[in-house]
């Protein structure tokens, strides 16, 4: 009886450790090859995925207007150009918020 209980506890503890080690990261597993100009216009922001933990490939993750997420290879030329465009858009938005020019017509 003791052996059965000990064996059961050992199996449960091994399962617990195995399940606790699984990381459910939000990682890209593959890249989109190209993105048309009309689709690029809908890219609102991006973030970079580094190779660590459960993420096996480096990627740039674009978030589109309606919340869709696309992963791209950071070594591609069009990806670097698009990230620069997004950075410029965000800088313009911040500049407008800091220096509002209001015209009053009376």
Secondary structure, DSSP 4 states (H G I P E B T S, - for coil): -HHHHHHHHHHHHHHHHHHHH--------S--S---HHHHTTEEEEEEE-SBTTB-S-EEEEEETTS-EEEE-TTSHHHHHHHHHHHHHHHHHHHHHHS-------
